[in-house]
Amino acid sequence: MKTLFKQREALLSILIVVMTLAVATITADFISLANLVIVYNDTAILIILALGQMLVIITRCIDLSVAANLAFTAMVVSMLNSQFPEIPVVFLLIIGALLGMCLGMINGLLVWKLGIPAIVVTLGTMSIYRGAVFLLSDGKWVNAHEMSESFIDIPRYVLLGLPLMAWLSILMIAVMYYFSRYQRTGREIFAAGNSPVAAFYCGMDVGKLQFKAFTISGLLAGLCGYLWASRYAVAYVDVAAGFELQVIAACVIGGISIMGGVGTVLGCVLGALFLGVINNALPVIGISPFWQMAISGAVIVIAVVVNTRAEQGHTRIILKKATLKAA
């Protein structure tokens, strides 16, 4: 049992279950299968964005522009749909993902080639992307009646009991797990975040790996731009304002170290689900949704303190024991 509670994923799983059961004492419907599906579907976008942010944080960077990226791509695909409803939704999805990827590449290039700190770069691009949304739309909204039925309905299509948007998040989890565990680039990203100096002497281009992490984060943000616009059937300048805090919180709560090199896909997903349960539970227990930002901020501080204390006095082992013995 002592070993179990040392595992962040196990502890988070227990906390999520306890919170869910606690809210169920107020309203039993909260633990109904239908409501649990709704909670997961509401958290799907957060999960996808957190997976991209995870890679960025692991490289010892941070991406504050993900929500602005999402807002810009949401506006682009929504305006395209309203003006050219004959464009297949799958093409809009691809356009959104590619556009988001390009915005992520801008962040990555500035960090890689110019050596500007990631927090400064993404703080600047966050404002630029938000301003671009206003210039593109002239401050106007794209509402549900201007969107095609397929644009709104496809993410809501239910397959085997789950909406398509939830299935898409599950697919992204599987892809990210495979990428981070079995793909060379994924493993190099972890190695570069763990020890940039050692990675450099092993022949890795740390800046290029950071660029790749920002690119993936941007691609996922662009994908979520369409999902957000279709999920809420609206696009405007302040879409997902402040949502980057939720994304970072999900990563930190899930055990993604802000010092880089440490974290798991499972922990990232559980961190997002933890916030998803909180966000869905607050209205049930009568707490104003406006407290969500304050609660998320407090949780980030607590999680950072816990992570820092857990890492103190422990060296990071890159090679497995079996490999060391063989050597």
C-alpha positions in Angstrom: 0.0 0.0 0.0 2.9 2.3 0.8 4.3 1.8 -2.7 0.9 2.4 -4.2 0.6 5.8 -2.7 4.0 6.8 -3.9 2.7 6.6 -7.4 1.2 9.8 -8.6 -1.2 8.1 -11.0 -2.6 5.8 -8.3 -3.1 8.7 -5.9 -4.8 10.8 -8.6 -7.1 7.9 -9.5 -8.1 7.5 -5.9 -8.7 11.3 -5.5 -10.9 11.3 -8.6 -13.0 8.4 -7.4 -13.3 9.9 -3.9 -14.4 13.3 -5.3 -16.9 11.7 -7.6 -18.4 9.6 -4.8 -18.5 12.7 -2.5 -20.5 14.7 -5.1 -22.7 11.7 -5.6 -23.8 12.0 -2.0 -25.4 15.4 -3.0 -26.8 14.2 -6.2 -26.8 10.5 -7.1 -27.1 11.3 -10.8 -23.5 12.5 -10.9 -22.2 8.9 -11.0 -24.7 7.7 -13.6 -23.1 6.4 -16.7 -24.7 9.1 -18.9 -23.3 11.9 -16.7 -19.8 10.3 -16.5 -19.8 10.2 -20.3 -20.7 13.9 -20.3 -17.9 14.7 -17.8 -15.3 12.9 -19.9 -16.6 14.5 -23.1 -16.4 18.0 -21.5 -12.8 17.2 -20.5 -11.8 15.9 -24.0 -10.5 19.2 -25.3 -8.5 19.8 -22.0 -7.0 16.3 -22.3 -5.8 16.9 -25.9 -4.3 20.3 -25.2 -2.6 18.9 -22.0 -1.0 16.1 -24.1 0.7 18.7 -26.3 1.6 21.0 -23.4 3.2 17.9 -21.7 5.8 17.6 -24.4 6.6 21.3 -24.2 7.0 21.3 -20.4 9.1 18.1 -20.6 11.6 20.1 -22.8 11.8 22.7 -20.0 9.7 25.2 -21.9 6.0 26.3 -21.6 3.4 27.3 -24.1 1.1 30.1 -22.9 -0.4 30.6 -26.4 -2.3 27.3 -26.7 -5.7 28.9 -25.9 -5.0 31.9 -28.2 -4.0 29.4 -30.9 -7.3 27.5 -30.3 -9.3 30.7 -30.6 -7.6 31.8 -33.8 -8.2 28.4 -35.5 -11.7 28.2 -34.2 -12.5 31.5 -35.8 -10.9 30.6 -39.1 -12.7 27.3 -39.5 -16.0 28.8 -38.3 -15.8 31.7 -40.8 -14.9 29.2 -43.6 -17.8 27.1 -42.7 -20.2 30.1 -42.6 -19.0 31.4 -45.9 -18.4 28.1 -47.7 -20.7 25.5 -46.1 -20.0 23.1 -48.9 -16.5 22.5 -47.7 -16.4 19.0 -46.1 -15.9 19.1 -42.3 -12.9 16.8 -42.5 -11.1 19.4 -44.6 -11.9 22.1 -42.0 -10.5 19.8 -39.4 -7.3 19.4 -41.4 -7.1 23.1 -42.1 -7.5 23.9 -38.4 -4.8 21.3 -37.4 -2.3 22.6 -40.0 -3.0 26.2 -39.1 -2.4 25.5 -35.4 0.7 23.6 -36.3 2.1 26.6 -38.2 1.4 28.8 -35.2 3.2 26.3 -32.9 6.1 26.3 -35.4 6.4 30.1 -35.0 6.8 29.6 -31.2 9.3 26.8 -31.7 11.4 28.7 -34.2 11.7 31.8 -32.0 12.8 29.6 -29.1 15.1 27.4 -31.2 16.8 29.9 -33.6 16.7 33.1 -31.6 17.2 31.6 -28.1 14.3 33.6 -26.6 12.9 32.1 -23.4 9.7 30.2 -24.1 7.6 32.1 -21.6 8.5 35.4 -23.2 7.9 34.1 -26.7 4.5 32.5 -26.0 3.4 35.4 -23.8 4.0 37.6 -26.9 2.4 35.3 -29.4 -0.6 34.8 -27.1 -1.4 38.5 -27.5 -0.6 38.4 -31.2 -2.9 35.5 -31.9 -5.7 37.0 -29.9 -5.3 40.3 -31.8 -5.3 38.4 -35.0 -8.7 36.9 -34.1 -10.1 40.4 -33.7 -8.6 41.6 -36.9 -9.9 38.6 -38.8 -13.4 38.8 -37.5 -13.6 42.6 -36.9 -14.8 41.7 -33.4 -17.9 39.9 -34.7 -19.1 36.5 -33.6 -19.9 33.4 -35.7 -23.0 31.9 -34.1 -24.7 28.5 -34.4 -27.2 29.7 -37.1 -24.3 30.6 -39.3 -22.7 27.1 -39.1 -23.7 24.1 -41.1 -25.4 21.1 -39.3 -22.5 18.8 -40.1 -20.0 21.3 -38.7 -21.9 21.2 -35.3 -23.2 17.6 -35.3 -20.1 15.5 -36.2 -18.3 15.8 -32.8 -21.6 14.9 -31.2 -22.1 11.7 -33.2 -22.3 8.8 -30.8 -20.3 5.7 -31.5 -20.5 2.8 -29.1 -21.9 5.0 -26.4 -19.3 7.8 -26.6 -19.4 11.0 -28.7 -16.9 11.2 -31.5 -15.0 14.0 -29.7 -14.4 11.7 -26.8 -13.2 8.9 -29.1 -10.8 11.5 -30.7 -9.3 12.3 -27.4 -8.8 8.6 -26.7 -7.1 8.2 -30.1 -4.8 11.1 -29.2 -4.0 9.5 -25.9 -3.0 6.3 -27.6 -0.9 8.1 -30.2 0.9 10.2 -27.7 1.6 7.1 -25.5 3.1 5.3 -28.5 5.0 8.4 -29.5 6.5 9.1 -26.1 7.4 5.5 -25.3 8.4 3.9 -28.6 9.3 6.6 -31.1 12.9 7.9 -31.1 11.8 11.6 -31.2 9.5 11.1 -28.2 12.3 9.5 -26.2 14.8 12.2 -27.2 12.4 14.8 -26.0 12.4 13.2 -22.6 16.2 12.9 -22.6 16.7 16.5 -23.7 14.4 17.7 -20.9 16.1 15.5 -18.3 19.6 16.8 -19.1 20.1 19.2 -22.0 23.9 19.1 -21.6 24.0 15.3 -21.7 21.6 15.3 -24.6 23.9 17.7 -26.5 26.9 15.5 -26.0 24.9 12.5 -27.2 24.4 14.3 -30.5 20.8 15.6 -29.9 19.8 19.1 -31.0 17.9 20.3 -27.9 16.5 23.4 -29.7 15.2 21.3 -32.6 13.5 19.0 -30.1 11.9 21.9 -28.4 10.7 23.1 -31.9 9.1 19.7 -32.5 7.4 19.8 -29.1 5.9 23.3 -29.9 4.9 22.1 -33.3 2.9 19.1 -31.9 1.4 21.3 -29.2 0.3 23.8 -31.9 -1.2 21.0 -34.1 -3.3 19.7 -31.2 -4.4 23.3 -30.3 -5.5 23.8 -33.9 -7.4 20.5 -33.8 -9.1 21.7 -30.7 -10.0 24.9 -32.4 -12.6 23.1 -34.5 -13.7 20.9 -31.6 -14.3 23.9 -29.4 -16.2 25.9 -32.1 -18.4 22.9 -32.9 -18.9 21.8 -29.3 -20.1 25.2 -28.2 -21.4 26.3 -31.6 -19.8 29.7 -31.4 -16.6 31.5 -32.2 -15.5 34.9 -30.9 -12.4 36.8 -29.8 -12.4 35.6 -26.2 -12.9 31.9 -26.9 -11.1 29.8 -24.3 -9.7 33.0 -22.6 -7.6 31.8 -19.6 -7.9 28.2 -20.6 -4.1 27.9 -20.8 -4.1 27.9 -17.0 -6.3 24.9 -17.0 -4.0 23.1 -19.5 -0.9 23.9 -17.4 -2.7 22.9 -14.2 -3.6 19.5 -15.7 0.0 18.8 -16.6 1.4 19.9 -13.2 -1.2 18.0 -11.3 -0.5 14.9 -13.4 3.2 15.0 -12.3 4.8 16.6 -15.3 7.8 18.3 -13.8 8.3 22.0 -14.6 12.1 21.2 -14.4 11.7 19.0 -17.5 12.3 15.4 -18.3 9.7 13.8 -16.0 6.1 12.9 -16.7 3.8 10.3 -18.2 0.8 10.3 -20.6 -1.4 8.6 -17.9 -0.5 11.2 -15.3 -1.3 14.0 -17.8 -4.7 12.5 -18.6 -5.5 11.9 -14.9 -4.6 15.5 -14.1 -7.0 16.7 -16.8 -9.7 14.4 -15.5 -9.1 15.6 -12.0 -9.9 19.2 -13.1 -12.7 17.9 -15.3 -14.4 16.4 -12.2 -13.9 19.6 -10.2 -15.2 21.8 -13.0 -18.3 19.7 -13.4 -18.8 19.3 -9.6 -18.6 23.0 -8.7 -22.1 23.9 -10.0 -23.6 20.8 -8.4 -22.3 21.7 -4.9 -23.4 25.3 -5.4 -19.9 27.0 -5.9 -19.7 29.7 -8.6 -17.9 28.7 -11.8 -15.9 32.0 -11.4 -14.0 30.3 -8.6 -12.6 27.7 -11.0 -9.7 29.9 -12.0 -8.8 30.5 -8.4 -9.1 26.9 -7.5 -7.0 25.9 -10.5 -4.3 28.4 -9.5 -4.2 27.1 -6.0 -4.0 23.5 -7.2 -1.1 24.4 -9.5 0.9 25.9 -6.5 0.2 22.9 -4.4 1.1 20.5 -7.1 4.4 22.3 -7.9 5.3 22.2 -4.2 4.5 18.5 -4.0 6.5 17.8 -7.2 9.5 19.9 -6.0 9.6 18.2 -2.6 9.3 14.8 -4.2 12.3 15.5 -6.5 14.6 16.9 -3.8 17.3 14.5 -2.8 16.6 12.2 -5.8 18.8 11.9 -8.8 17.2 11.1 -12.2 18.1 7.7 -13.5 18.2 7.7 -17.3 19.5 4.2 -17.9 17.7 1.2 -16.6 19.4 -0.9 -13.9 19.6 -3.9 -16.2 21.5 -1.8 -18.7 23.9 -0.6 -16.0 24.6 -4.1 -14.8 25.3 -5.2 -18.4 27.8 -2.4 -18.7 
